[in-house]
Amino acid sequence: MRSSSSRPALATAVTVVAALLLSLTTPPVTAHADADHDSLVVRTDRGWVRGAAGRDRGRIFQGIPFAAPPTGDLRWRPPRPAARWSGVRDATASAHPCPQLPLTLLPDGGPVLPGESNRTGSTTEDCLYLNVWTPARTMVRPLPVLVWLHGGGNAYGAGSDYDGSALAARGVVVVTVNYRLGALGFLAHSALSAESADRASGDYALMDQQAALRWVRRNIGAFGGDRSRVTLGGQSAGSSDACVHIASPTAKGLFHRAIQQSGSCAADGGLTPPTLDAAERKGSDFAATVGCTDPATAAACLRAVPTTELIRSTGTGAASLWGPNTGPHILPRTPHAAWAEGRVNAVPTLSGNTHDEYRYFTALYVDLLGGGPLTPASYAALITLQHGDRAAAVLGTYPAAAYPSPNLAYSTVGTDQRFACPARADSRLYSSRAPVYAYEFADSQAPPFIPAPHTPQGAFHASELAFLFPTDAVPPLTPAQRRLSAMMTAYWARFAATGDPNVPWAPTWPRYTADGDRIQVLTPDRTGPTTGFAADHHCTFWQPPTPRGRCGDVDVGPGPGRVPERAAGP
């Protein structure tokens, strides 16, 4: 027993010693693609890491630092390089999520989203880590790479909430990323701008995301990935952040394709960023809530505020709406202006939405947190509150009597206005400069995240994620849904490899054009293109013609209607 149990330990020791000896004879400049890509011990430009065997004989490397901990004096500064380490770093467990409140808002104390970060929250600012999934036998030729930005309204979530094994099994190296959230990721303040070389502040989360992309460019070859075939993907806020990088001059060359899922250039709020001045004014108001009112000492004062107080002051609901601003560095002009001027990183894009996006938010905010279903009268009052002078037109287009319930009428308004029609506007805009493949996920029986007694969930916001990233947090997929999942992972992987999602055995996915307006509908029983998307979602009503080169503007009106998708969307 003793000798048999010692042999694996001896083999591990020999592997580690060999790795260390190799590190002494190989210049530690960048990680090259000439390593044994099936080894669980890999050299990065900061040191060696040891991963674990995953599903289908793939590998998982978790908790790899891509930047220094943004703690102490590095709070609210651009990410700095991670320190080198000696020996072999254990990369078999996920790192802490970035600081956030737990989203345990259900009546039974459960989380409103399935990720572990939403159950636990976090108070750890040492959080700039990424995770890598690779398929088996990656040593034949470099493989395409998908860098995934999690959703969560830029206030919640973590890269470790996503399991990249299904896409890795399709021949893709998958990287999921943590980035700073809420005030820690987006706070702008005149005192922080004054100490910055470019006299700007905020957008730290976007800098983190670009730092992760630069890590991929330097290191992904050691994991079997192709640095010249990097796809930047994300869902909800992660998708909107990807749109920022398409418009960001500092992201040029860091990715070669993009995937945008339920987060649009034309969506309410997020992609019409405030100016730096406006963001600094908001930052001053936030600083006052934590006792930092003196501009002369505000930077030091803010850095001394305990993490727990910062995330508590970041809040939930409307108070948690954080996002980019237009400053001189990351985003010198809005995405609208960048597209109008042709100053974008135009890359092939796979973009879309789910058919019933807003039903999730109605179930959460109306049914579970709001005390019950809408009535025809309360539906009309809510539309009036949110749409002001345009309310009569909205109610005329979406009369409560035309739907099974006022809840579903309200959900349809939110889906069409804030997700479906903006996604189509993106596709129309992008297709003028690069190939676009547009989709709508429309499985009406997708496994739900939360109980919804008055709002059938249908293809709700984020429902497609379970078909791309395996999870035990929702009911198991049916055989038909597993077939759809296999088709979707094949489409997504092929797009990452070539910029075209088509595979020989699946229904043809046509390239999107503004004239053809064909969008691929993804369901378990029928997948194929439709030309009826705009009519189905009343896009003529929501998005009248706009000048070429502009994202479609969306009139959201006043009121709390902006809260749901940015506050709790994954």
C-alpha positions as CSV (number, residue, x, y, z in Angstrom):
1,M,0.0,0.0,0.0
2,R,2.8,2.4,0.9
3,S,4.8,1.9,-2.3
4,S,1.7,2.0,-4.6
5,S,0.5,5.3,-3.0
6,S,3.9,6.8,-3.2
7,R,4.3,6.3,-6.9
8,P,1.8,9.0,-8.0
9,A,3.4,11.4,-5.5
10,L,6.9,10.6,-6.9
11,A,5.6,11.1,-10.5
12,T,4.2,14.4,-9.5
13,A,7.4,15.4,-7.8
14,V,9.4,14.5,-10.9
15,T,7.0,16.5,-13.1
16,V,7.4,19.6,-10.9
17,V,11.2,19.3,-10.7
18,A,11.3,19.0,-14.5
19,A,9.1,22.0,-14.9
20,L,11.3,24.0,-12.5
21,L,14.5,23.0,-14.3
22,L,12.9,24.0,-17.6
23,S,12.0,27.4,-16.2
24,L,15.7,28.0,-15.5
25,T,16.7,27.3,-19.1
26,T,13.9,29.1,-20.9
27,P,13.6,32.9,-21.0
28,P,10.5,34.0,-19.1
29,V,9.4,36.5,-21.6
30,T,6.1,35.2,-22.9
31,A,4.4,31.8,-22.9
32,H,5.0,30.0,-26.1
33,A,3.0,27.4,-28.0
34,D,5.8,24.8,-28.0
35,A,4.9,23.3,-24.6
36,D,3.1,19.9,-24.0
37,H,-0.4,21.2,-24.2
38,D,-1.8,18.1,-22.5
39,S,0.2,18.7,-19.4
40,L,-1.5,19.9,-16.2
41,V,1.6,22.0,-15.5
42,V,1.9,25.1,-17.7
43,R,4.3,28.0,-17.8
44,T,2.8,31.5,-17.9
45,D,4.8,34.7,-18.2
46,R,4.5,35.2,-14.4
47,G,5.2,31.6,-13.3
48,W,4.1,28.0,-13.5
49,V,0.5,26.8,-12.8
50,R,-0.9,23.4,-12.2
51,G,-4.5,22.7,-13.3
52,A,-6.8,19.7,-13.0
53,A,-8.3,17.2,-15.4
54,G,-11.8,18.1,-16.4
55,R,-14.6,16.6,-18.4
56,D,-13.9,14.7,-21.6
57,R,-10.2,14.6,-20.7
58,G,-10.0,18.4,-20.9
59,R,-8.1,20.6,-18.5
60,I,-9.2,23.3,-16.1
61,F,-6.9,26.0,-14.7
62,Q,-8.6,28.3,-12.2
63,G,-7.7,31.4,-10.2
64,I,-4.8,32.5,-12.4
65,P,-3.9,36.1,-11.6
66,F,-3.8,38.4,-14.7
67,A,-3.1,41.6,-12.7
68,A,-1.9,42.7,-9.3
69,P,-4.5,42.9,-6.5
70,P,-6.2,46.3,-6.8
71,T,-6.0,46.9,-3.0
72,G,-4.8,49.7,-0.8
73,D,-3.2,52.4,-2.9
74,L,-4.1,50.5,-6.1
75,R,-7.8,50.8,-5.4
76,W,-9.2,53.0,-8.3
77,R,-6.1,52.8,-10.4
78,P,-5.5,51.0,-13.7
79,P,-4.5,47.3,-13.2
80,R,-0.8,46.7,-12.7
81,P,1.1,43.5,-13.7
82,A,0.7,40.5,-11.4
83,A,3.8,39.7,-9.4
84,R,6.0,36.7,-10.5
85,W,5.9,33.7,-8.3
86,S,8.3,30.8,-7.7
87,G,7.5,27.2,-7.8
88,V,4.2,25.9,-9.2
89,R,1.1,27.8,-8.3
90,D,-2.0,25.7,-7.6
91,A,-4.7,26.5,-10.1
92,T,-7.3,23.9,-9.1
93,A,-9.7,26.1,-7.2
94,S,-11.6,29.3,-8.2
95,A,-10.6,32.6,-6.8
96,H,-12.8,35.0,-4.9
97,P,-15.4,37.0,-6.9
98,C,-14.9,40.7,-6.9
99,P,-16.7,42.6,-4.1
100,Q,-20.5,42.5,-4.4
101,L,-23.6,42.0,-2.3
102,P,-25.2,38.5,-2.4
103,L,-28.4,38.4,-4.5
104,T,-30.3,36.3,-2.0
105,L,-33.6,38.1,-2.6
106,L,-36.0,35.2,-3.0
107,P,-38.6,34.7,-0.2
108,D,-36.8,31.5,0.9
109,G,-33.4,33.3,1.0
110,G,-32.2,31.8,-2.3
111,P,-30.3,33.7,-5.0
112,V,-32.1,35.2,-8.0
113,L,-29.4,33.9,-10.3
114,P,-27.7,30.5,-10.4
115,G,-24.1,31.5,-10.0
116,E,-22.3,30.8,-6.7
117,S,-21.2,34.4,-6.5
118,N,-24.9,35.4,-6.4
119,R,-25.4,33.2,-3.4
120,T,-22.3,34.2,-1.3
121,G,-21.4,37.7,-2.4
122,S,-17.8,38.8,-1.7
123,T,-15.8,41.4,0.2
124,T,-12.4,40.5,-1.2
125,E,-10.8,43.1,-3.5
126,D,-7.9,40.7,-4.4
127,C,-10.1,39.3,-7.2
128,L,-8.4,39.9,-10.6
129,Y,-8.2,36.3,-11.7
130,L,-9.2,34.2,-14.7
131,N,-10.0,30.6,-15.5
132,V,-9.0,28.5,-18.6
133,W,-10.7,25.4,-20.0
134,T,-9.0,23.4,-22.7
135,P,-10.0,20.4,-24.7
136,A,-8.1,17.2,-24.8
137,R,-5.2,16.8,-27.3
138,T,-4.6,20.4,-28.0
139,M,-1.1,19.9,-29.2
140,V,-1.9,19.4,-32.9
141,R,-2.5,23.0,-33.8
142,P,-3.4,26.2,-31.9
143,L,-7.1,26.4,-31.2
144,P,-9.6,29.3,-31.3
145,V,-10.1,31.2,-28.0
146,L,-13.3,32.6,-26.4
147,V,-12.8,35.2,-23.7
148,W,-16.0,35.4,-21.7
149,L,-17.2,38.5,-19.8
150,H,-19.9,37.6,-17.2
151,G,-23.1,39.6,-16.8
152,G,-24.6,41.0,-13.7
153,G,-25.3,44.7,-14.3
154,N,-21.6,45.5,-13.8
155,A,-22.3,45.0,-10.1
156,Y,-22.6,41.2,-9.6
157,G,-21.2,37.9,-10.9
158,A,-17.9,36.2,-11.5
159,G,-16.0,34.3,-14.2
160,S,-16.1,31.2,-12.0
161,D,-19.9,31.1,-12.3
162,Y,-19.5,29.7,-15.9
163,D,-18.3,26.2,-16.8
164,G,-16.5,26.3,-20.1
165,S,-16.2,22.6,-20.5
166,A,-18.9,22.1,-23.2
167,L,-17.4,24.7,-25.5
168,A,-13.9,23.4,-24.8
169,A,-15.1,20.0,-25.9
170,R,-15.9,21.6,-29.2
171,G,-12.3,22.6,-29.7
172,V,-12.2,26.0,-28.1
173,V,-10.0,27.3,-25.4
174,V,-12.4,29.1,-23.0
175,V,-11.2,31.9,-20.7
176,T,-13.6,33.4,-18.1
177,V,-12.7,36.6,-16.4
178,N,-13.3,38.5,-13.1
179,Y,-13.3,42.3,-13.2
180,R,-14.0,45.0,-10.7
181,L,-17.7,45.7,-10.1
182,G,-19.9,48.5,-8.9
183,A,-18.2,51.6,-7.5
184,L,-14.9,49.8,-7.3
185,G,-15.1,49.2,-11.1
186,F,-16.6,52.4,-12.3
187,L,-16.4,55.2,-9.8
188,A,-15.3,58.5,-11.4
189,H,-14.3,61.4,-9.1
190,S,-12.5,64.7,-9.8
191,A,-9.9,63.8,-7.1
192,L,-9.2,60.4,-8.8
193,S,-9.0,62.1,-12.2
194,A,-6.5,64.7,-10.8
195,E,-4.0,62.0,-9.8
196,S,-4.3,60.2,-13.2
197,A,-1.9,60.7,-16.0
198,D,-4.7,61.3,-18.5
199,R,-6.8,63.3,-16.0
200,A,-9.6,60.7,-16.1
201,S,-11.2,58.2,-13.7
202,G,-13.8,55.4,-13.8
203,D,-13.8,52.6,-16.4
204,Y,-11.5,50.5,-14.2
205,A,-13.5,47.4,-14.9
206,L,-13.0,47.9,-18.7
207,M,-9.2,48.3,-18.0
208,D,-9.4,45.0,-16.2
209,Q,-11.1,43.3,-19.1
210,Q,-8.5,44.7,-21.5
211,A,-5.7,43.6,-19.1
212,A,-7.2,40.1,-19.3
213,L,-7.2,40.2,-23.1
214,R,-3.5,41.2,-23.0
215,W,-2.8,38.3,-20.7
216,V,-4.4,36.1,-23.3
217,R,-2.3,37.5,-26.1
218,R,0.9,36.8,-24.1
219,N,0.0,33.4,-22.6
220,I,-2.8,31.5,-24.3
221,G,-0.3,29.7,-26.6
222,A,0.9,27.8,-23.6
223,F,-2.6,26.4,-23.2
224,G,-3.0,25.5,-26.8
225,G,-4.8,28.6,-27.9
226,D,-4.3,30.7,-31.0
227,R,-3.6,34.4,-30.1
228,S,-4.7,35.4,-33.6
229,R,-8.2,33.9,-33.2
230,V,-9.6,35.5,-30.0
231,T,-13.3,36.0,-29.7
232,L,-14.6,38.4,-27.0
233,G,-18.0,37.3,-25.8
234,G,-20.4,38.3,-23.0
235,Q,-24.0,38.3,-21.9
236,S,-26.1,41.1,-20.6
237,A,-23.7,43.7,-19.0
238,G,-20.8,41.6,-20.3
239,S,-22.2,41.9,-23.8
240,S,-22.6,45.7,-23.4
241,D,-19.0,45.9,-22.1
242,A,-17.9,44.0,-25.2
243,C,-19.6,46.6,-27.3
244,V,-17.5,49.3,-25.5
245,H,-14.3,47.4,-26.5
246,I,-15.5,47.3,-30.1
247,A,-15.5,51.2,-29.9
248,S,-12.4,51.5,-27.7
249,P,-9.1,52.4,-29.4
250,T,-7.1,50.8,-26.6
251,A,-8.7,47.4,-27.4
252,K,-7.4,47.5,-31.0
253,G,-6.0,44.1,-32.0
254,L,-6.9,42.4,-28.7
255,F,-9.8,40.3,-30.2
256,H,-10.8,39.3,-33.7
257,R,-14.5,38.4,-33.4
258,A,-17.3,39.3,-30.9
259,I,-20.3,37.6,-29.4
260,Q,-23.0,39.8,-27.9
261,Q,-25.8,38.1,-26.0
262,S,-28.7,40.2,-24.7
263,G,-26.6,43.4,-24.2
264,S,-26.8,46.0,-27.0
265,C,-25.2,49.1,-28.3
266,A,-28.7,50.5,-28.6
267,A,-30.0,49.4,-25.2
268,D,-31.3,51.7,-22.6
269,G,-28.7,53.5,-20.5
270,G,-25.6,51.4,-20.7
271,L,-24.3,52.3,-24.1
272,T,-25.1,55.9,-24.0
273,P,-22.4,56.5,-21.5
274,P,-22.3,59.8,-19.5
275,T,-19.5,62.2,-20.0
276,L,-16.6,62.2,-17.6
277,D,-17.9,65.4,-16.0
278,A,-21.3,63.8,-15.4
279,A,-19.7,60.6,-14.1
280,E,-17.6,62.7,-11.7
281,R,-20.6,64.5,-10.4
282,K,-22.3,61.1,-9.7
283,G,-19.0,60.0,-8.1
284,S,-19.0,63.1,-5.8
285,D,-22.5,62.2,-4.6
286,F,-21.4,58.7,-3.9
287,A,-18.3,59.9,-2.0
288,A,-20.6,62.0,0.2
289,T,-22.6,58.9,1.2
290,V,-19.4,57.3,2.6
291,G,-18.2,60.5,4.3
292,C,-15.7,61.8,1.8
293,T,-16.9,65.3,1.0
294,D,-13.6,67.3,0.9
295,P,-12.2,67.3,-2.7
296,A,-8.7,67.9,-1.4
297,T,-8.7,64.7,0.6
298,A,-11.4,62.7,-1.2
299,A,-9.0,60.2,-2.9
300,A,-7.3,59.2,0.3
301,C,-10.6,59.2,2.1
302,L,-12.2,56.9,-0.5
303,R,-9.3,54.4,-0.4
304,A,-9.7,54.2,3.4
305,V,-13.4,53.3,3.3
306,P,-13.9,49.6,4.2
307,T,-14.9,47.3,1.4
308,T,-18.1,46.3,3.2
309,E,-19.2,49.9,3.4
310,L,-18.4,50.5,-0.2
311,I,-20.5,47.6,-1.5
312,R,-23.3,48.4,0.9
313,S,-23.3,52.0,-0.4
314,T,-23.2,50.7,-4.0
315,G,-26.6,49.3,-3.2
316,T,-29.2,47.4,-5.1
317,G,-31.8,48.5,-7.6
318,A,-31.3,51.9,-9.2
319,A,-28.4,52.7,-6.9
320,S,-26.4,49.8,-8.3
321,L,-26.4,51.1,-11.9
322,W,-22.8,51.4,-12.8
323,G,-21.2,51.6,-16.2
324,P,-18.6,53.3,-18.4
325,N,-18.1,57.0,-19.1
326,T,-16.6,58.7,-22.1
327,G,-13.1,59.9,-21.0
328,P,-9.9,60.4,-23.0
329,H,-8.5,56.9,-22.7
330,I,-10.7,53.8,-22.9
331,L,-13.8,55.3,-24.5
332,P,-13.0,58.8,-26.0
333,R,-16.4,58.9,-27.7
334,T,-19.7,57.1,-27.3
335,P,-20.2,53.9,-29.3
336,H,-22.8,55.8,-31.4
337,A,-20.2,58.4,-32.3
338,A,-17.5,55.8,-32.9
339,W,-19.7,54.0,-35.4
340,A,-20.7,57.2,-37.1
341,E,-17.1,58.2,-37.5
342,G,-15.9,54.7,-38.4
343,R,-13.5,54.6,-35.5
344,V,-14.4,51.0,-34.3
345,N,-12.8,47.6,-34.2
346,A,-15.1,46.2,-36.7
347,V,-15.0,42.4,-36.4
348,P,-17.3,39.5,-37.3
349,T,-20.1,39.4,-34.7
350,L,-22.6,36.9,-33.5
351,S,-25.3,38.8,-31.8
352,G,-28.8,38.2,-30.4
353,N,-31.4,38.0,-27.7
354,T,-33.9,35.7,-26.1
355,H,-37.6,35.8,-27.2
356,D,-39.0,36.6,-23.7
357,E,-36.1,38.6,-22.1
358,Y,-38.2,40.7,-19.8
359,R,-40.3,38.0,-18.3
360,Y,-37.5,37.3,-15.8
361,F,-37.5,40.9,-14.5
362,T,-41.3,40.9,-14.3
363,A,-41.3,37.7,-12.3
364,L,-38.6,39.0,-10.0
365,Y,-39.7,42.6,-9.5
366,V,-43.5,42.3,-9.8
367,D,-44.3,38.8,-8.6
368,L,-41.6,38.0,-6.0
369,L,-40.5,41.4,-4.8
370,G,-43.5,43.6,-5.7
371,G,-46.2,41.7,-4.0
372,G,-48.2,40.1,-6.8
373,P,-49.3,40.3,-10.4
374,L,-50.2,43.4,-12.2
375,T,-53.9,44.3,-12.9
376,P,-55.0,46.1,-16.0
377,A,-55.1,49.3,-14.0
378,S,-51.7,48.9,-12.4
379,Y,-50.2,47.9,-15.8
380,A,-51.5,51.1,-17.4
381,A,-50.2,53.2,-14.4
382,L,-46.7,51.6,-14.7
383,I,-46.5,52.2,-18.4
384,T,-47.6,55.8,-17.8
385,L,-44.9,56.3,-15.2
386,Q,-42.2,54.9,-17.4
387,H,-43.2,56.3,-20.8
388,G,-44.7,59.6,-20.0
389,D,-46.2,61.4,-23.0
390,R,-45.7,58.2,-25.1
391,A,-47.7,56.0,-22.7
392,A,-50.9,56.1,-24.8
393,A,-49.1,54.9,-27.9
394,V,-47.4,52.1,-25.9
395,L,-50.7,51.0,-24.4
396,G,-52.3,51.2,-27.9
397,T,-49.6,48.9,-29.3
398,Y,-49.6,46.6,-26.3
399,P,-53.1,46.6,-24.9
400,A,-53.5,44.4,-21.8
401,A,-56.5,42.6,-23.3
402,A,-54.3,41.3,-26.2
403,Y,-52.2,39.2,-23.8
404,P,-53.0,36.3,-21.4
405,S,-52.2,38.6,-18.5
406,P,-51.1,42.2,-17.8
407,N,-47.8,40.7,-16.6
408,L,-47.1,39.3,-20.0
409,A,-48.1,42.5,-21.7
410,Y,-45.6,44.4,-19.5
411,S,-43.0,41.8,-20.2
412,T,-43.5,42.1,-23.9
413,V,-43.0,45.9,-23.8
414,G,-39.8,45.5,-21.9
415,T,-38.5,42.7,-24.2
416,D,-39.2,44.6,-27.4
417,Q,-38.0,48.0,-26.2
418,R,-34.9,47.1,-24.3
419,F,-33.6,43.9,-25.8
420,A,-35.1,42.6,-29.1
421,C,-35.2,45.8,-31.2
422,P,-31.9,47.2,-29.9
423,A,-30.3,43.8,-30.8
424,R,-31.7,44.1,-34.3
425,A,-30.4,47.7,-34.5
426,D,-27.0,46.5,-33.6
427,S,-27.1,43.9,-36.3
428,R,-28.2,46.4,-38.9
429,L,-25.4,48.8,-37.9
430,Y,-22.6,46.2,-37.6
431,S,-23.5,44.5,-40.9
432,S,-22.5,47.6,-42.8
433,R,-18.8,47.1,-41.8
434,A,-18.4,43.4,-40.9
435,P,-20.1,40.0,-41.1
436,V,-22.9,39.6,-38.6
437,Y,-24.9,36.5,-37.6
438,A,-28.0,37.3,-35.7
439,Y,-30.1,34.9,-33.5
440,E,-33.1,34.7,-31.2
441,F,-33.2,32.0,-28.6
442,A,-36.8,31.0,-28.4
443,D,-37.2,27.8,-26.2
444,S,-40.5,28.5,-24.5
445,Q,-39.7,25.7,-22.0
446,A,-36.2,26.8,-21.0
447,P,-35.3,25.7,-17.4
448,P,-36.2,28.6,-15.1
449,F,-34.0,30.3,-12.5
450,I,-36.7,31.5,-10.1
451,P,-40.3,30.5,-9.2
452,A,-42.7,32.6,-11.2
453,P,-46.3,31.9,-10.1
454,H,-47.9,34.7,-12.3
455,T,-45.4,35.0,-15.2
456,P,-44.6,32.0,-17.4
457,Q,-40.9,32.4,-18.0
458,G,-40.6,31.2,-21.6
459,A,-37.2,32.1,-23.2
460,F,-36.3,34.6,-20.4
461,H,-33.2,36.8,-20.0
462,A,-30.1,34.5,-19.7
463,S,-32.1,31.3,-20.3
464,E,-29.7,30.4,-23.2
465,L,-26.7,30.3,-20.9
466,A,-27.6,26.8,-19.6
467,F,-27.4,25.6,-23.2
468,L,-23.8,26.9,-23.6
469,F,-22.3,26.6,-20.1
470,P,-23.3,23.4,-18.1
471,T,-24.9,24.1,-14.7
472,D,-26.5,22.0,-11.9
473,A,-28.4,25.1,-10.7
474,V,-31.4,24.7,-13.0
475,P,-33.5,21.7,-13.8
476,P,-31.9,19.3,-16.3
477,L,-32.3,19.7,-20.0
478,T,-34.7,17.4,-21.8
479,P,-33.3,15.2,-24.6
480,A,-34.6,17.7,-27.2
481,Q,-33.0,20.6,-25.3
482,R,-29.7,18.7,-25.1
483,R,-29.8,18.4,-28.9
484,L,-30.3,22.1,-29.1
485,S,-27.5,22.6,-26.7
486,A,-25.2,20.5,-28.9
487,M,-26.2,22.6,-31.9
488,M,-25.6,25.9,-30.1
489,T,-22.2,24.9,-28.8
490,A,-21.2,23.8,-32.3
491,Y,-22.4,27.1,-33.8
492,W,-20.6,29.2,-31.2
493,A,-17.4,27.1,-31.4
494,R,-17.4,27.3,-35.2
495,F,-17.9,31.0,-35.1
496,A,-14.9,31.4,-32.7
497,A,-12.8,29.3,-35.1
498,T,-13.8,31.0,-38.4
499,G,-16.1,33.9,-37.9
500,D,-19.0,31.9,-39.5
501,P,-21.1,29.7,-37.3
502,N,-22.2,27.2,-39.9
503,V,-21.4,23.5,-39.5
504,P,-22.3,20.8,-42.1
505,W,-24.8,18.9,-40.0
506,A,-26.9,21.8,-38.6
507,P,-29.4,24.1,-40.3
508,T,-27.8,26.8,-42.3
509,W,-27.4,30.1,-40.5
510,P,-27.6,32.9,-43.1
511,R,-25.4,36.0,-42.7
512,Y,-27.4,39.0,-41.6
513,T,-28.1,41.9,-43.9
514,A,-30.2,44.9,-43.4
515,D,-32.1,44.2,-46.6
516,G,-32.7,40.5,-45.9
517,D,-33.3,41.0,-42.1
518,R,-33.0,37.2,-41.5
519,I,-32.4,36.2,-37.9
520,Q,-31.8,32.6,-36.9
521,V,-34.4,31.3,-34.4
522,L,-33.0,28.6,-32.0
523,T,-35.6,26.2,-30.6
524,P,-35.5,22.5,-29.7
525,D,-38.1,21.6,-32.4
526,R,-37.1,23.9,-35.2
527,T,-34.1,26.0,-35.9
528,G,-33.9,28.2,-38.9
529,P,-34.1,31.8,-40.2
530,T,-37.1,34.1,-39.9
531,T,-37.9,37.4,-41.6
532,G,-40.7,38.1,-39.1
533,F,-38.6,39.3,-36.2
534,A,-39.2,43.0,-36.6
535,A,-43.0,42.5,-36.8
536,D,-43.1,40.1,-33.9
537,H,-41.3,42.6,-31.7
538,H,-42.9,45.9,-33.0
539,C,-39.5,47.3,-34.0
540,T,-41.0,49.9,-36.3
541,F,-42.7,51.3,-33.3
542,W,-39.6,51.3,-31.1
543,Q,-36.9,52.0,-33.6
544,P,-37.9,54.5,-36.4
545,P,-35.2,54.9,-39.1
546,T,-32.0,56.5,-37.8
547,P,-29.1,58.0,-39.8
548,R,-26.6,55.4,-41.1
549,G,-23.8,54.9,-38.6
550,R,-25.9,55.4,-35.5
551,C,-27.3,52.9,-33.1
552,G,-31.1,53.2,-32.8
553,D,-32.1,55.5,-30.0
554,V,-34.5,54.0,-27.5
555,D,-36.9,56.3,-25.6
556,V,-37.1,54.8,-22.1
557,G,-39.0,57.6,-20.4
558,P,-38.8,58.4,-16.7
559,G,-39.4,56.1,-13.7
560,P,-37.9,52.9,-12.3
561,G,-38.2,50.9,-15.5
562,R,-34.5,51.1,-16.0
563,V,-33.8,49.2,-12.8
564,P,-34.4,45.5,-13.6
565,E,-32.1,44.6,-16.4
566,R,-29.1,46.6,-15.2
567,A,-29.6,45.8,-11.5
568,A,-30.0,42.1,-11.6
569,G,-29.5,40.9,-15.1
570,P,-26.8,38.3,-15.3
